[in-house]
Amino acid sequence: MQDLRGDRLQIMLTPEELSLVDDFRFRHRMPTRAAAIRELLRLGLAAKPIRADGSRSSHYGLFDRGPDGHKPGGDRSQEPE
């Protein structure tokens, strides 16, 4: 069966986020970044649900933004509302 993908999704990643995607890809011997991102989406969607609270898109990065650039993010469930 042919794998059809009709819609294109374009996202912007920081260099640190892209490095994590590439590390995942090579660690799991995946053929492309797209395949790695699809697998990460599958894993993420199978994980525990998150609450939708109207947060901004920038609140969902893998790294916190600070005066010294991006830093690894912590547990998002602990952030004040």
Secondary structure, DSSP 8 states (H G I E B T S, - for coil): --------------HHHHHHHHHHHHHTT-S-HHHHHHHHHHHHHHS---------GGGGSSEEEETTEEEE---GGGS--
